[in-house]
Amino acid sequence: MTDNAALNLLTRYEDAFNANDADAMNALFWEDTTFVNFSGSLAKGRAELLTKQRFVFAPGGPLHDISVSYQHEATIELTPTVVQIVARQHTRDSADPAHDPMHGLIILTVEFRDGEGRIRTGQNTPVSTG
């Protein structure tokens, strides 16, 4: 996976997040995914992850109408078919970046199967603001 491909996947993830589009975000994951979200909740499998994504993005959900940006920090090739994308998460246009409640470090492990890359595992970890 090139850095351009990694940046494209990260951009699609950000776009889905900011559109509160759980289905578009979920389509970026393999069926047998595991994901630890920002609050530490583990989702096993894409169906369970979709349920959690729909909850957080729904009107009144904790991420409804929250906009974030991702700053790509690294793409690490683990094998010829597996890479990790490391990025910083911030609230888009945060008034106080030093105390940003959405500041996190996200690691997405992307696996290629038959030439298609999707997220196999991921973890979004909050970064202490202070």
N, CA, C and O atoms as a printed pandas DataFrame, in Angstrom:
     atom_number atom_name residue_name chain_id  residue_number  x_coord  y_coord  z_coord
0              1         N          MET        A               1    0.859   -1.177    0.000
1              2        CA          MET        A               1    0.000    0.000    0.000
2              3         C          MET        A               1    0.899    1.231    0.000
3              4         O          MET        A               1    1.825    1.332    0.805
4              5         N          THR        A               2    0.633    2.133   -0.873
5              6        CA          THR        A               2    1.394    3.373   -0.912
6              7         C          THR        A               2    0.830    4.366    0.092
7              8         O          THR        A               2   -0.283    4.198    0.591
8              9         N          ASP        A               3    1.609    5.402    0.382
9             10        CA          ASP        A               3    1.095    6.452    1.257
10            11         C          ASP        A               3   -0.156    7.078    0.659
11            12         O          ASP        A               3   -1.066    7.458    1.396
12            13         N          ASN        A               4   -0.219    7.193   -0.685
13            14        CA          ASN        A               4   -1.414    7.754   -1.324
14            15         C          ASN        A               4   -2.641    6.895   -1.049
15            16         O          ASN        A               4   -3.715    7.426   -0.768
16            17         N          ALA        A               5   -2.497    5.586   -1.126
17            18        CA          ALA        A               5   -3.625    4.692   -0.839
18            19         C          ALA        A               5   -4.028    4.795    0.631
19            20         O          ALA        A               5   -5.215    4.789    0.955
20            21         N          ALA        A               6   -3.038    4.888    1.517
21            22        CA          ALA        A               6   -3.336    5.038    2.943
22            23         C          ALA        A               6   -4.065    6.347    3.198
23            24         O          ALA        A               6   -5.050    6.381    3.935
24            25         N          LEU        A               7   -3.584    7.421    2.592
25            26        CA          LEU        A               7   -4.238    8.726    2.772
26            27         C          LEU        A               7   -5.651    8.710    2.218
27            28         O          LEU        A               7   -6.545    9.338    2.785
28            29         N          ASN        A               8   -5.865    7.997    1.111
29            30        CA          ASN        A               8   -7.211    7.891    0.536
30            31         C          ASN        A               8   -8.155    7.176    1.492
31            32         O          ASN        A               8   -9.286    7.620    1.691
32            33         N          LEU        A               9   -7.707    6.076    2.085
33            34        CA          LEU        A               9   -8.558    5.347    3.034
34            35         C          LEU        A               9   -8.831    6.215    4.265
35            36         O          LEU        A               9   -9.958    6.257    4.759
36            37         N          LEU        A              10   -7.813    6.897    4.752
37            38        CA          LEU        A              10   -7.992    7.769    5.910
38            39         C          LEU        A              10   -8.955    8.913    5.589
39            40         O          LEU        A              10   -9.767    9.289    6.436
40            41         N          THR        A              11   -8.876    9.466    4.388
41            42        CA          THR        A              11   -9.798   10.525    3.962
42            43         C          THR        A              11  -11.225   10.002    3.894
43            44         O          THR        A              11  -12.152   10.693    4.315
44            45         N          ARG        A              12  -11.418    8.798    3.373
45            46        CA          ARG        A              12  -12.761    8.206    3.310
46            47         C          ARG        A              12  -13.318    7.959    4.712
47            48         O          ARG        A              12  -14.514    8.136    4.947
48            49         N          TYR        A              13  -12.458    7.552    5.637
49            50        CA          TYR        A              13  -12.861    7.348    7.031
50            51         C          TYR        A              13  -13.303    8.683    7.639
51            52         O          TYR        A              13  -14.352    8.765    8.278
52            53         N          GLU        A              14  -12.497    9.720    7.436
53            54        CA          GLU        A              14  -12.832   11.057    7.947
54            55         C          GLU        A              14  -14.132   11.577    7.340
55            56         O          GLU        A              14  -14.974   12.128    8.051
56            57         N          ASP        A              15  -14.297   11.407    6.043
57            58        CA          ASP        A              15  -15.518   11.869    5.372
58            59         C          ASP        A              15  -16.751   11.176    5.936
59            60         O          ASP        A              15  -17.771   11.821    6.179
60            61         N          ALA        A              16  -16.662    9.863    6.144
61            62        CA          ALA        A              16  -17.791    9.112    6.695
62            63         C          ALA        A              16  -18.102    9.566    8.120
63            64         O          ALA        A              16  -19.265    9.722    8.491
64            65         N          PHE        A              17  -17.051    9.776    8.913
65            66        CA          PHE        A              17  -17.233   10.260   10.289
66            67         C          PHE        A              17  -17.967   11.590   10.273
67            68         O          PHE        A              17  -18.968   11.758   10.969
68            69         N          ASN        A              18  -17.477   12.534    9.483
69            70        CA          ASN        A              18  -18.033   13.890    9.489
70            71         C          ASN        A              18  -19.421   13.967    8.868
71            72         O          ASN        A              18  -20.160   14.918    9.121
72            73         N          ALA        A              19  -19.777   12.987    8.068
73            74        CA          ALA        A              19  -21.127   12.908    7.508
74            75         C          ALA        A              19  -22.061   12.114    8.438
75            76         O          ALA        A              19  -23.246   11.959    8.144
76            77         N          ASN        A              20  -21.523   11.616    9.552
77            78        CA          ASN        A              20  -22.272   10.729   10.447
78            79         C          ASN        A              20  -22.860    9.554    9.677
79            80         O          ASN        A              20  -23.990    9.137    9.928
80            81         N          ASP        A              21  -22.082    9.026    8.739
81            82        CA          ASP        A              21  -22.535    7.952    7.849
82            83         C          ASP        A              21  -21.944    6.621    8.309
83            84         O          ASP        A              21  -20.879    6.207    7.852
84            85         N          ALA        A              22  -22.648    5.967    9.210
85            86        CA          ALA        A              22  -22.186    4.693    9.761
86            87         C          ALA        A              22  -22.013    3.639    8.676
87            88         O          ALA        A              22  -21.066    2.854    8.726
88            89         N          ASP        A              23  -22.913    3.609    7.693
89            90        CA          ASP        A              23  -22.827    2.597    6.642
90            91         C          ASP        A              23  -21.580    2.796    5.776
91            92         O          ASP        A              23  -20.905    1.825    5.432
92            93         N          ALA        A              24  -21.272    4.047    5.424
93            94        CA          ALA        A              24  -20.070    4.322    4.621
94            95         C          ALA        A              24  -18.815    3.992    5.414
95            96         O          ALA        A              24  -17.863    3.440    4.864
96            97         N          MET        A              25  -18.803    4.322    6.694
97            98        CA          MET        A              25  -17.644    4.007    7.512
98            99         C          MET        A              25  -17.493    2.495    7.640
99           100         O          MET        A              25  -16.391    1.964    7.504
100          101         N          ASN        A              26  -18.581    1.815    7.898
101          102        CA          ASN        A              26  -18.543    0.376    8.103
102          103         C          ASN        A              26  -18.068   -0.366    6.858
103          104         O          ASN        A              26  -17.438   -1.418    6.972
104          105         N          ALA        A              27  -18.360    0.164    5.677
105          106        CA          ALA        A              27  -17.935   -0.472    4.423
106          107         C          ALA        A              27  -16.414   -0.486    4.274
107          108         O          ALA        A              27  -15.890   -1.205    3.423
108          109         N          LEU        A              28  -15.704    0.284    5.075
109          110        CA          LEU        A              28  -14.241    0.318    5.016
110          111         C          LEU        A              28  -13.601   -0.833    5.794
111          112         O          LEU        A              28  -12.381   -0.998    5.758
112          113         N          PHE        A              29  -14.421   -1.638    6.504
113          114        CA          PHE        A              29  -13.933   -2.714    7.374
114          115         C          PHE        A              29  -14.238   -4.086    6.762
115          116         O          PHE        A              29  -15.228   -4.255    6.050
116          117         N          TRP        A              30  -13.370   -5.062    7.052
117          118        CA          TRP        A              30  -13.640   -6.451    6.699
118          119         C          TRP        A              30  -14.689   -7.030    7.651
119          120         O          TRP        A              30  -14.875   -6.522    8.757
120          121         N          GLU        A              31  -15.363   -8.081    7.225
121          122        CA          GLU        A              31  -16.389   -8.740    8.051
122          123         C          GLU        A              31  -15.825   -9.211    9.386
123          124         O          GLU        A              31  -16.505   -9.133   10.409
124          125         N          ASP        A              32  -14.587   -9.700    9.382
125          126        CA          ASP        A              32  -13.990  -10.283   10.588
126          127         C          ASP        A              32  -13.129   -9.269   11.353
127          128         O          ASP        A              32  -12.123   -9.627   11.965
128          129         N          THR        A              33  -13.535   -8.030   11.304
129          130        CA          THR        A              33  -12.789   -6.960   11.957
130          131         C          THR        A              33  -12.906   -7.004   13.472
131          132         O          THR        A              33  -13.832   -7.600   14.023
132          133         N          THR        A              34  -11.962   -6.373   14.127
133          134        CA          THR        A              34  -12.096   -6.026   15.533
134          135         C          THR        A              34  -11.708   -4.555   15.651
135          136         O          THR        A              34  -10.779   -4.095   14.987
136          137         N          PHE        A              35  -12.426   -3.824   16.498
137          138        CA          PHE        A              35  -12.165   -2.391   16.630
138          139         C          PHE        A              35  -12.434   -1.960   18.063
139          140         O          PHE        A              35  -13.468   -2.291   18.642
140          141         N          VAL        A              36  -11.482   -1.213   18.627
141          142        CA          VAL        A              36  -11.643   -0.618   19.946
142          143         C          VAL        A              36  -11.875    0.871   19.731
143          144         O          VAL        A              36  -11.010    1.573   19.207
144          145         N          ASN        A              37  -13.064    1.354   20.145
145          146        CA          ASN        A              37  -13.395    2.757   19.892
146          147         C          ASN        A              37  -12.808    3.671   20.961
147          148         O          ASN        A              37  -12.142    3.224   21.895
148          149         N          PHE        A              38  -13.072    4.940   20.797
149          150        CA          PHE        A              38  -12.517    6.004   21.630
150          151         C          PHE        A              38  -12.827    5.822   23.111
151          152         O          PHE        A              38  -12.049    6.238   23.969
152          153         N          SER        A              39  -13.971    5.197   23.412
153          154        CA          SER        A              39  -14.344    4.986   24.817
154          155         C          SER        A              39  -13.885    3.629   25.341
155          156         O          SER        A              39  -14.185    3.277   26.482
156          157         N          GLY        A              40  -13.161    2.862   24.523
157          158        CA          GLY        A              40  -12.628    1.575   24.966
158          159         C          GLY        A              40  -13.529    0.394   24.726
159          160         O          GLY        A              40  -13.236   -0.709   25.189
160          161         N          SER        A              41  -14.630    0.594   24.005
161          162        CA          SER        A              41  -15.559   -0.499   23.715
162          163         C          SER        A              41  -15.039   -1.326   22.540
163          164         O          SER        A              41  -14.656   -0.776   21.508
164          165         N          LEU        A              42  -15.029   -2.644   22.702
165          166        CA          LEU        A              42  -14.552   -3.558   21.673
166          167         C          LEU        A              42  -15.715   -4.057   20.826
167          168         O          LEU        A              42  -16.720   -4.537   21.352
168          169         N          ALA        A              43  -15.569   -3.940   19.514
169          170        CA          ALA        A              43  -16.542   -4.523   18.583
170          171         C          ALA        A              43  -15.858   -5.684   17.873
171          172         O          ALA        A              43  -14.761   -5.537   17.335
172          173         N          LYS        A              44  -16.518   -6.837   17.879
173          174        CA          LYS        A              44  -16.006   -8.021   17.196
174          175         C          LYS        A              44  -16.903   -8.287   16.003
175          176         O          LYS        A              44  -18.062   -8.672   16.161
176          177         N          GLY        A              45  -16.375   -8.085   14.828
177          178        CA          GLY        A              45  -17.133   -8.310   13.611
178          179         C          GLY        A              45  -17.770   -7.030   13.106
179          180         O          GLY        A              45  -18.096   -6.126   13.875
180          181         N          ARG        A              46  -17.936   -6.979   11.808
181          182        CA          ARG        A              46  -18.472   -5.781   11.166
182          183         C          ARG        A              46  -19.913   -5.493   11.557
183          184         O          ARG        A              46  -20.296   -4.328   11.656
184          185         N          ALA        A              47  -20.716   -6.513   11.779
185          186        CA          ALA        A              47  -22.119   -6.293   12.151
186          187         C          ALA        A              47  -22.213   -5.621   13.521
187          188         O          ALA        A              47  -22.986   -4.679   13.693
188          189         N          GLU        A              48  -21.439   -6.091   14.491
189          190        CA          GLU        A              48  -21.440   -5.469   15.821
190          191         C          GLU        A              48  -20.903   -4.045   15.740
191          192         O          GLU        A              48  -21.415   -3.140   16.398
192          193         N          LEU        A              49  -19.864   -3.855   14.924
193          194        CA          LEU        A              49  -19.306   -2.518   14.757
194          195         C          LEU        A              49  -20.341   -1.575   14.159
195          196         O          LEU        A              49  -20.454   -0.429   14.594
196          197         N          LEU        A              50  -21.095   -2.038   13.171
197          198        CA          LEU        A              50  -22.118   -1.197   12.550
198          199         C          LEU        A              50  -23.168   -0.765   13.566
199          200         O          LEU        A              50  -23.593    0.390   13.560
200          201         N          THR        A              51  -23.587   -1.669   14.432
201          202        CA          THR        A              51  -24.552   -1.317   15.481
202          203         C          THR        A              51  -24.010   -0.182   16.344
203          204         O          THR        A              51  -24.729    0.767   16.656
204          205         N          LYS        A              52  -22.753   -0.284   16.723
205          206        CA          LYS        A              52  -22.137    0.754   17.566
206          207         C          LYS        A              52  -21.953    2.057   16.794
207          208         O          LYS        A              52  -22.152    3.139   17.345
208          209         N          GLN        A              53  -21.571    1.955   15.514
209          210        CA          GLN        A              53  -21.407    3.162   14.696
210          211         C          GLN        A              53  -22.753    3.873   14.525
211          212         O          GLN        A              53  -22.828    5.096   14.643
212          213         N          ARG        A              54  -23.792    3.123   14.253
213          214        CA          ARG        A              54  -25.118    3.744   14.100
214          215         C          ARG        A              54  -25.559    4.432   15.382
215          216         O          ARG        A              54  -26.165    5.503   15.329
216          217         N          PHE        A              55  -25.266    3.836   16.534
217          218        CA          PHE        A              55  -25.631    4.447   17.807
218          219         C          PHE        A              55  -24.913    5.779   18.010
219          220         O          PHE        A              55  -25.554    6.779   18.335
220          221         N          VAL        A              56  -23.593    5.806   17.824
221          222        CA          VAL        A              56  -22.843    7.037   18.134
222          223         C          VAL        A              56  -23.130    8.160   17.152
223          224         O          VAL        A              56  -23.025    9.332   17.514
224          225         N          PHE        A              57  -23.495    7.826   15.903
225          226        CA          PHE        A              57  -23.763    8.860   14.902
226          227         C          PHE        A              57  -25.232    9.280   14.839
227          228         O          PHE        A              57  -25.554   10.276   14.191
228          229         N          ALA        A              58  -26.115    8.550   15.489
229          230        CA          ALA        A              58  -27.545    8.859   15.439
230          231         C          ALA        A              58  -27.831   10.198   16.121
231          232         O          ALA        A              58  -27.071   10.633   16.986
232          233         N          PRO        A              59  -28.940   10.854   15.725
233          234        CA          PRO        A              59  -29.323   12.082   16.436
234          235         C          PRO        A              59  -29.374   11.829   17.942
235          236         O          PRO        A              59  -30.011   10.879   18.397
236          237         N          GLY        A              60  -28.704   12.678   18.703
237          238        CA          GLY        A              60  -28.611   12.509   20.144
238          239         C          GLY        A              60  -27.464   11.623   20.585
239          240         O          GLY        A              60  -27.158   11.550   21.775
240          241         N          GLY        A              61  -26.815   10.937   19.625
241          242        CA          GLY        A              61  -25.676   10.087   19.953
242          243         C          GLY        A              61  -24.447   10.920   20.280
243          244         O          GLY        A              61  -24.395   12.104   19.945
244          245         N          PRO        A              62  -23.455   10.314   20.933
245          246        CA          PRO        A              62  -22.307   11.080   21.392
246          247         C          PRO        A              62  -21.464   11.716   20.285
247          248         O          PRO        A              62  -20.732   12.669   20.551
248          249         N          LEU        A              63  -21.547   11.214   19.054
249          250        CA          LEU        A              63  -20.748   11.784   17.967
250          251         C          LEU        A              63  -21.585   12.499   16.914
251          252         O          LEU        A              63  -21.060   12.949   15.896
252          253         N          HIS        A              64  -22.892   12.602   17.164
253          254        CA          HIS        A              64  -23.742   13.288   16.200
254          255         C          HIS        A              64  -23.300   14.745   16.084
255          256         O          HIS        A              64  -23.140   15.439   17.088
256          257         N          ASP        A              65  -23.108   15.191   14.859
257          258        CA          ASP        A              65  -22.700   16.572   14.558
258          259         C          ASP        A              65  -21.324   16.951   15.094
259          260         O          ASP        A              65  -21.020   18.137   15.212
260          261         N          ILE        A              66  -20.490   15.971   15.418
261          262        CA          ILE        A              66  -19.086   16.235   15.760
262          263         C          ILE        A              66  -18.281   16.090   14.473
263          264         O          ILE        A              66  -18.459   15.124   13.730
264          265         N          SER        A              67  -17.408   17.037   14.215
265          266        CA          SER        A              67  -16.529   16.960   13.044
266          267         C          SER        A              67  -15.092   16.838   13.517
267          268         O          SER        A              67  -14.655   17.541   14.429
268          269         N          VAL        A              68  -14.370   15.935   12.883
269          270        CA          VAL        A              68  -12.971   15.710   13.232
270          271         C          VAL        A              68  -12.098   15.834   11.991
271          272         O          VAL        A              68  -12.582   15.823   10.860
272          273         N          SER        A              69  -10.821   15.951   12.234
273          274        CA          SER        A              69   -9.844   15.854   11.152
274          275         C          SER        A              69   -8.779   14.864   11.593
275          276         O          SER        A              69   -8.509   14.704   12.783
276          277         N          TYR        A              70   -8.184   14.206   10.613
277          278        CA          TYR        A              70   -7.128   13.238   10.877
278          279         C          TYR        A              70   -5.843   13.715   10.231
279          280         O          TYR        A              70   -5.818   14.058    9.049
280          281         N          GLN        A              71   -4.777   13.734   11.015
281          282        CA          GLN        A              71   -3.462   14.098   10.524
282          283         C          GLN        A              71   -2.648   12.809   10.417
283          284         O          GLN        A              71   -2.303   12.193   11.425
284          285         N          HIS        A              72   -2.349   12.414    9.182
285          286        CA          HIS        A              72   -1.578   11.200    8.933
286          287         C          HIS        A              72   -0.183   11.358    9.513
287          288         O          HIS        A              72    0.501   12.345    9.242
288          289         N          GLU        A              73    0.237   10.384   10.313
289          290        CA          GLU        A              73    1.578   10.428   10.899
290          291         C          GLU        A              73    2.506    9.385   10.298
291          292         O          GLU        A              73    3.701    9.634   10.142
292          293         N          ALA        A              74    1.963    8.212    9.957
293          294        CA          ALA        A              74    2.837    7.167    9.413
294          295         C          ALA        A              74    2.011    6.091    8.724
295          296         O          ALA        A              74    0.857    5.841    9.074
296          297         N          THR        A              75    2.632    5.467    7.743
297          298        CA          THR        A              75    2.135    4.228    7.162
298          299         C          THR        A              75    3.263    3.222    7.331
299          300         O          THR        A              75    4.381    3.444    6.866
300          301         N          ILE        A              76    2.963    2.122    7.995
301          302        CA          ILE        A              76    3.980    1.133    8.333
302          303         C          ILE        A              76    3.630   -0.182    7.652
303          304         O          ILE        A              76    2.579   -0.761    7.928
304          305         N          GLU        A              77    4.494   -0.656    6.772
305          306        CA          GLU        A              77    4.256   -1.938    6.113
306          307         C          GLU        A              77    4.662   -3.054    7.061
307          308         O          GLU        A              77    5.822   -3.146    7.463
308          309         N          LEU        A              78    3.698   -3.907    7.419
309          310        CA          LEU        A              78    3.963   -5.043    8.300
310          311         C          LEU        A              78    4.291   -6.293    7.494
311          312         O          LEU        A              78    5.186   -7.059    7.851
312          313         N          THR        A              79    3.562   -6.487    6.414
313          314        CA          THR        A              79    3.826   -7.563    5.446
314          315         C          THR        A              79    3.453   -6.988    4.087
315          316         O          THR        A              79    2.931   -5.875    4.023
316          317         N          PRO        A              80    3.705   -7.707    2.999
317          318        CA          PRO        A              80    3.298   -7.174    1.700
318          319         C          PRO        A              80    1.791   -6.938    1.555
319          320         O          PRO        A              80    1.364   -6.204    0.664
320          321         N          THR        A              81    0.983   -7.556    2.426
321          322        CA          THR        A              81   -0.478   -7.385    2.327
322          323         C          THR        A              81   -1.103   -6.738    3.558
323          324         O          THR        A              81   -2.328   -6.663    3.654
324          325         N          VAL        A              82   -0.290   -6.273    4.496
325          326        CA          VAL        A              82   -0.818   -5.661    5.716
326          327         C          VAL        A              82   -0.001   -4.408    6.044
327          328         O          VAL        A              82    1.227   -4.450    6.119
328          329         N          VAL        A              83   -0.710   -3.296    6.238
329          330        CA          VAL        A              83   -0.063   -2.054    6.660
330          331         C          VAL        A              83   -0.841   -1.456    7.826
331          332         O          VAL        A              83   -2.025   -1.733    8.014
332          333         N          GLN        A              84   -0.152   -0.636    8.595
333          334        CA          GLN        A              84   -0.823    0.136    9.634
334          335         C          GLN        A              84   -0.771    1.607    9.252
335          336         O          GLN        A              84    0.244    2.117    8.778
336          337         N          ILE        A              85   -1.896    2.269    9.473
337          338        CA          ILE        A              85   -1.992    3.711    9.292
338          339         C          ILE        A              85   -2.099    4.316   10.686
339          340         O          ILE        A              85   -2.961    3.924   11.473
340          341         N          VAL        A              86   -1.238    5.253   10.984
341          342        CA          VAL        A              86   -1.243    5.938   12.276
342          343         C          VAL        A              86   -1.598    7.398   12.012
343          344         O          VAL        A              86   -0.995    8.043   11.155
344          345         N          ALA        A              87   -2.582    7.916   12.754
345          346        CA          ALA        A              87   -3.010    9.303   12.541
346          347         C          ALA        A              87   -3.459    9.919   13.860
347          348         O          ALA        A              87   -3.869    9.218   14.785
348          349         N          ARG        A              88   -3.374   11.235   13.927
349          350        CA          ARG        A              88   -3.904   12.014   15.049
350          351         C          ARG        A              88   -5.324   12.429   14.719
351          352         O          ARG        A              88   -5.617   12.807   13.584
352          353         N          GLN        A              89   -6.189   12.363   15.685
353          354        CA          GLN        A              89   -7.571   12.819   15.544
354          355         C          GLN        A              89   -7.743   14.091   16.364
355          356         O          GLN        A              89   -7.314   14.161   17.516
356          357         N          HIS        A              90   -8.369   15.088   15.766
357          358        CA          HIS        A              90   -8.674   16.343   16.455
358          359         C          HIS        A              90  -10.079   16.795   16.066
359          360         O          HIS        A              90  -10.579   16.462   14.991
360          361         N          THR        A              91  -10.702   17.557   16.959
361          362        CA          THR        A              91  -11.949   18.215   16.602
362          363         C          THR        A              91  -11.634   19.228   15.509
363          364         O          THR        A              91  -10.718   20.040   15.644
364          365         N          ARG        A              92  -12.396   19.172   14.436
365          366        CA          ARG        A              92  -12.177   20.126   13.348
366          367         C          ARG        A              92  -12.454   21.528   13.866
367          368         O          ARG        A              92  -13.467   21.773   14.521
368          369         N          ASP        A              93  -11.543   22.443   13.567
369          370        CA          ASP        A              93  -11.675   23.851   13.951
370          371         C          ASP        A              93  -11.842   24.027   15.464
371          372         O          ASP        A              93  -12.623   24.864   15.917
372          373         N          SER        A              94  -11.112   23.242   16.226
373          374        CA          SER        A              94  -11.187   23.341   17.694
374          375         C          SER        A              94  -10.730   24.720   18.156
375          376         O          SER        A              94   -9.695   25.224   17.719
376          377         N          ALA        A              95  -11.508   25.317   19.038
377          378        CA          ALA        A              95  -11.163   26.636   19.579
378          379         C          ALA        A              95   -9.973   26.539   20.530
379          380         O          ALA        A              95   -9.227   27.505   20.689
380          381         N          ASP        A              96   -9.793   25.383   21.159
381          382        CA          ASP        A              96   -8.712   25.220   22.121
382          383         C          ASP        A              96   -8.040   23.854   21.912
383          384         O          ASP        A              96   -8.348   22.898   22.624
384          385         N          PRO        A              97   -7.126   23.763   20.939
385          386        CA          PRO        A              97   -6.491   22.470   20.656
386          387         C          PRO        A              97   -5.807   21.827   21.857
387          388         O          PRO        A              97   -5.691   20.603   21.913
388          389         N          ALA        A              98   -5.355   22.627   22.813
389          390        CA          ALA        A              98   -4.689   22.071   23.991
390          391         C          ALA        A              98   -5.651   21.304   24.892
391          392         O          ALA        A              98   -5.221   20.469   25.688
392          393         N          HIS        A              99   -6.947   21.579   24.774
393          394        CA          HIS        A              99   -7.954   20.892   25.584
394          395         C          HIS        A              99   -9.047   20.286   24.701
395          396         O          HIS        A              99  -10.236   20.403   24.997
396          397         N          ASP        A             100   -8.632   19.649   23.636
397          398        CA          ASP        A             100   -9.544   19.074   22.652
398          399         C          ASP        A             100  -10.073   17.727   23.153
399          400         O          ASP        A             100   -9.286   16.793   23.305
400          401         N          PRO        A             101  -11.380   17.596   23.417
401          402        CA          PRO        A             101  -11.919   16.339   23.934
402          403         C          PRO        A             101  -11.886   15.193   22.910
403          404         O          PRO        A             101  -12.064   14.032   23.279
404          405         N          MET        A             102  -11.661   15.511   21.640
405          406        CA          MET        A             102  -11.601   14.473   20.611
406          407         C          MET        A             102  -10.169   14.142   20.196
407          408         O          MET        A             102   -9.963   13.382   19.249
408          409         N          HIS        A             103   -9.173   14.703   20.893
409          410        CA          HIS        A             103   -7.780   14.409   20.547
410          411         C          HIS        A             103   -7.511   12.938   20.806
411          412         O          HIS        A             103   -7.674   12.445   21.922
412          413         N          GLY        A             104   -7.100   12.254   19.763
413          414        CA          GLY        A             104   -6.817   10.838   19.883
414          415         C          GLY        A             104   -5.750   10.401   18.916
415          416         O          GLY        A             104   -5.353   11.145   18.019
416          417         N          LEU        A             105   -5.297    9.200   19.107
417          418        CA          LEU        A             105   -4.367    8.557   18.195
418          419         C          LEU        A             105   -5.077    7.320   17.678
419          420         O          LEU        A             105   -5.475    6.448   18.452
420          421         N          ILE        A             106   -5.231    7.252   16.370
421          422        CA          ILE        A             106   -5.923    6.108   15.773
422          423         C          ILE        A             106   -4.921    5.282   14.979
423          424         O          ILE        A             106   -4.092    5.812   14.239
424          425         N          ILE        A             107   -5.023    3.972   15.154
425          426        CA          ILE        A             107   -4.196    3.033   14.401
426          427         C          ILE        A             107   -5.148    2.095   13.679
427          428         O          ILE        A             107   -5.949    1.396   14.300
428          429         N          LEU        A             108   -5.046    2.093   12.365
429          430        CA          LEU        A             108   -5.869    1.234   11.522
430          431         C          LEU        A             108   -4.961    0.229   10.828
431          432         O          LEU        A             108   -4.042    0.616   10.106
432          433         N          THR        A             109   -5.210   -1.046   11.038
433          434        CA          THR        A             109   -4.455   -2.089   10.356
434          435         C          THR        A             109   -5.263   -2.500    9.135
435          436         O          THR        A             109   -6.378   -3.010    9.245
436          437         N          VAL        A             110   -4.674   -2.265    7.968
437          438        CA          VAL        A             110   -5.350   -2.508    6.694
438          439         C          VAL        A             110   -4.794   -3.794    6.090
439          440         O          VAL        A             110   -3.583   -3.963    5.946
440          441         N          GLU        A             111   -5.709   -4.691    5.742
441          442        CA          GLU        A             111   -5.329   -5.955    5.126
442          443         C          GLU        A             111   -5.855   -5.980    3.694
443          444         O          GLU        A             111   -6.994   -5.597    3.428
444          445         N          PHE        A             112   -5.005   -6.439    2.781
445          446        CA          PHE        A             112   -5.394   -6.585    1.379
446          447         C          PHE        A             112   -5.778   -8.022    1.105
447          448         O          PHE        A             112   -5.038   -8.954    1.419
448          449         N          ARG        A             113   -6.948   -8.183    0.514
449          450        CA          ARG        A             113   -7.446   -9.488    0.087
450          451         C          ARG        A             113   -7.902   -9.339   -1.352
451          452         O          ARG        A             113   -8.763   -8.514   -1.657
452          453         N          ASP        A             114   -7.328  -10.132   -2.226
453          454        CA          ASP        A             114   -7.662  -10.068   -3.659
454          455         C          ASP        A             114   -7.556   -8.639   -4.185
455          456         O          ASP        A             114   -8.386   -8.198   -4.980
456          457         N          GLY        A             115   -6.524   -7.917   -3.733
457          458        CA          GLY        A             115   -6.262   -6.581   -4.238
458          459         C          GLY        A             115   -7.071   -5.466   -3.598
459          460         O          GLY        A             115   -6.869   -4.297   -3.925
460          461         N          GLU        A             116   -7.982   -5.801   -2.691
461          462        CA          GLU        A             116   -8.806   -4.786   -2.034
462          463         C          GLU        A             116   -8.334   -4.588   -0.597
463          464         O          GLU        A             116   -8.169   -5.555    0.146
464          465         N          GLY        A             117   -8.119   -3.341   -0.212
465          466        CA          GLY        A             117   -7.678   -3.041    1.142
466          467         C          GLY        A             117   -8.821   -2.521    2.000
467          468         O          GLY        A             117   -9.501   -1.561    1.639
468          469         N          ARG        A             118   -9.018   -3.167    3.133
469          470        CA          ARG        A             118  -10.002   -2.723    4.128
470          471         C          ARG        A             118   -9.386   -2.838    5.510
471          472         O          ARG        A             118   -8.351   -3.480    5.692
472          473         N          ILE        A             119  -10.030   -2.214    6.476
473          474        CA          ILE        A             119   -9.537   -2.216    7.846
474          475         C          ILE        A             119   -9.844   -3.567    8.484
475          476         O          ILE        A             119  -10.995   -4.001    8.526
476          477         N          ARG        A             120   -8.794   -4.225    8.981
477          478        CA          ARG        A             120   -8.950   -5.510    9.660
478          479         C          ARG        A             120   -9.060   -5.312   11.169
479          480         O          ARG        A             120   -9.887   -5.942   11.829
480          481         N          THR        A             121   -8.213   -4.425   11.711
481          482        CA          THR        A             121   -8.297   -4.082   13.132
482          483         C          THR        A             121   -8.040   -2.590   13.282
483          484         O          THR        A             121   -7.411   -1.960   12.433
484          485         N          GLY        A             122   -8.536   -2.048   14.369
485          486        CA          GLY        A             122   -8.284   -0.646   14.633
486          487         C          GLY        A             122   -8.446   -0.321   16.104
487          488         O          GLY        A             122   -9.116   -1.031   16.854
488          489         N          GLN        A             123   -7.821    0.760   16.487
489          490        CA          GLN        A             123   -7.976    1.262   17.850
490          491         C          GLN        A             123   -7.866    2.769   17.824
491          492         O          GLN        A             123   -6.947    3.324   17.220
492          493         N          ASN        A             124   -8.807    3.432   18.481
493          494        CA          ASN        A             124   -8.813    4.889   18.594
494          495         C          ASN        A             124   -8.638    5.208   20.072
495          496         O          ASN        A             124   -9.539    4.957   20.874
496          497         N          THR        A             125   -7.491    5.757   20.436
497          498        CA          THR        A             125   -7.136    5.974   21.826
498          499         C          THR        A             125   -7.153    7.457   22.166
499          500         O          THR        A             125   -6.494    8.245   21.488
500          501         N          PRO        A             126   -7.895    7.859   23.207
501          502        CA          PRO        A             126   -7.866    9.261   23.613
502          503         C          PRO        A             126   -6.469    9.661   24.080
503          504         O          PRO        A             126   -5.734    8.853   24.647
504          505         N          VAL        A             127   -6.123   10.908   23.833
505          506        CA          VAL        A             127   -4.862   11.468   24.310
506          507         C          VAL        A             127   -5.202   12.464   25.412
507          508         O          VAL        A             127   -6.046   13.341   25.234
508          509         N          SER        A             128   -4.552   12.319   26.520
509          510        CA          SER        A             128   -4.811   13.194   27.664
510          511         C          SER        A             128   -4.566   14.648   27.284
511          512         O          SER        A             128   -3.569   14.984   26.645
512          513         N          THR        A             129   -5.496   15.497   27.692
513          514        CA          THR        A             129   -5.366   16.921   27.400
514          515         C          THR        A             129   -4.795   17.671   28.587
515          516         O          THR        A             129   -4.716   18.900   28.575
516          517         N          GLY        A             130   -4.406   16.949   29.586
517          518        CA          GLY        A             130   -3.828   17.646   30.553
518          519         C          GLY        A             130   -3.460   17.656   31.854
519          520         O          GLY        A             130   -2.892   18.640   32.327
